[in-house]
Amino acid sequence: MGKILAIVLVISLSVTGIYDFVVIIKGNGPGRRVTVNMNSELTQWLEENLEKNDLLLTPEYSMNEVTMSGAMLYCGWPYYAWSAGYDTNYRAAQAVTIYTTSDSETLKKTVQQEKITYILFEEGSEFEQQECREETIAAAYEKVYETQDGRIRIYKTTE
């Protein structure tokens, strides 16, 4: 009886393992992989123009050209810092202020206080479910980069 039970368990575990393996292979097939273009114009610009101590404010990105470029992000995707024990609520609140304010003095004061050297604005982006506004940023800082499709613009906050 023990041998029969052992054989049934081995067959059951093997079949479920093979099934899981097939699901993984099919789920990661062509057209379903997460890929990042590391040779994009944006990635190259970031690599060539940002210094090691530059701090880039972005929308809450998880995995894309910006995060994979190695640039130091002010916020990025909050889960990573939060899970390491950092207070992500403070930085999120500061980022909301920067992205949504209509007061250029508030913008400049917050950016200087947080030592942010570049602000990335992506068309149609939101931060903490609040629509990002570019007008104040564009009036206060020089635009130093724009993608060919105009979707992403970067502003330099220092001289």
C-alpha positions in Angstrom: 0.0 0.0 0.0 2.9 2.4 0.8 4.6 1.8 -2.5 1.3 2.5 -4.4 0.8 5.7 -2.5 4.4 6.7 -3.2 3.9 6.1 -6.9 0.7 8.1 -7.0 2.3 11.0 -5.2 5.4 11.0 -7.5 3.1 11.0 -10.6 0.9 13.7 -9.1 3.8 15.9 -8.2 5.5 15.3 -11.5 2.4 16.2 -13.5 1.7 19.4 -11.6 5.4 20.4 -11.9 5.3 19.8 -15.7 2.1 21.8 -15.9 3.6 24.7 -14.0 6.7 24.6 -16.2 4.5 24.8 -19.4 2.5 27.7 -18.0 5.8 29.6 -17.3 7.2 28.9 -20.7 4.0 29.9 -22.5 3.5 33.0 -20.3 7.0 34.2 -21.1 6.9 33.6 -24.8 7.4 36.1 -27.6 5.1 39.1 -27.2 4.7 38.6 -23.5 8.1 39.5 -22.1 8.8 42.7 -20.3 11.6 44.4 -22.1 13.3 47.7 -21.8 15.1 49.4 -24.7 18.4 50.2 -23.1 19.7 51.8 -26.3 16.9 54.4 -26.6 17.5 58.1 -27.2 16.2 58.8 -23.7 18.5 56.3 -21.9 21.5 57.6 -23.8 20.7 61.2 -23.0 20.4 60.3 -19.3 23.6 58.4 -19.3 25.5 61.2 -21.1 24.1 64.2 -19.2 23.4 63.2 -15.6 26.2 63.1 -13.1 26.4 60.5 -10.3 24.9 62.9 -7.7 22.1 64.3 -9.9 18.7 63.6 -8.5 15.9 63.1 -11.0 12.2 63.6 -10.1 10.0 61.3 -12.2 6.4 60.0 -12.1 6.1 56.8 -10.1 8.0 54.6 -12.5 8.7 50.9 -11.8 10.6 49.5 -14.7 11.3 51.5 -17.9 14.1 53.2 -19.7 14.5 55.8 -17.0 14.8 53.4 -14.1 17.0 51.0 -16.0 19.4 53.9 -17.0 20.8 54.0 -13.5 19.8 57.5 -12.8 19.2 58.4 -9.2 15.5 58.9 -8.7 13.9 61.1 -6.1 10.9 58.8 -5.8 10.5 56.1 -8.4 8.2 53.3 -7.5 7.5 53.7 -3.8 7.2 50.0 -3.0 11.0 49.4 -3.2 11.9 52.2 -0.7 8.9 51.5 1.5 9.7 47.8 1.8 13.2 48.8 2.9 11.7 50.9 5.8 12.0 54.4 4.3 9.3 57.0 4.8 7.9 57.2 1.2 4.9 59.4 2.2 7.1 62.5 2.7 8.8 62.3 -0.7 5.5 61.5 -2.4 3.9 64.6 -0.8 6.9 66.7 -2.0 6.6 65.3 -5.5 2.9 66.1 -5.5 3.7 69.7 -4.6 6.3 70.0 -7.3 4.1 68.4 -10.0 0.9 70.1 -9.2 1.7 73.6 -7.8 0.8 76.8 -9.7 3.1 78.9 -7.6 6.6 79.1 -9.0 8.1 80.2 -5.6 6.7 77.1 -3.9 8.1 75.0 -6.8 11.6 76.5 -6.6 11.7 76.3 -2.8 10.6 72.6 -2.7 13.0 71.6 -5.5 15.9 73.4 -3.8 15.1 72.0 -0.4 14.9 68.4 -1.8 18.1 68.9 -3.9 16.4 67.8 -7.1 18.5 68.6 -10.2 16.2 67.4 -13.0 12.4 67.1 -13.3 11.0 64.7 -15.8 7.5 65.4 -17.1 5.7 62.8 -19.1 2.6 63.7 -21.1 -0.6 62.7 -19.3 1.1 61.6 -16.1 -0.3 61.5 -12.7 1.4 61.4 -9.3 -0.6 60.0 -6.3 -3.7 60.1 -8.5 -3.3 63.9 -9.1 -2.8 65.2 -12.6 0.7 66.6 -13.1 0.9 70.2 -14.5 3.8 71.3 -16.6 3.2 75.0 -17.0 4.8 76.1 -13.7 7.8 73.8 -14.2 8.3 75.0 -17.8 8.1 78.7 -16.7 10.6 78.2 -13.9 13.2 75.9 -15.5 15.0 75.3 -18.7 13.9 72.4 -20.8 17.0 70.4 -21.6 15.6 67.4 -23.3 12.5 66.3 -25.2 11.9 62.9 -26.9 11.3 62.9 -30.6 7.6 62.2 -30.1 7.3 65.0 -27.5 6.0 62.6 -24.9 8.8 63.2 -22.3 10.4 66.4 -21.4 13.2 67.0 -18.9 13.9 70.3 -17.1 17.1 71.2 -15.4 16.7 72.9 -12.0 20.3 74.0 -11.4 22.7 76.2 -13.4 
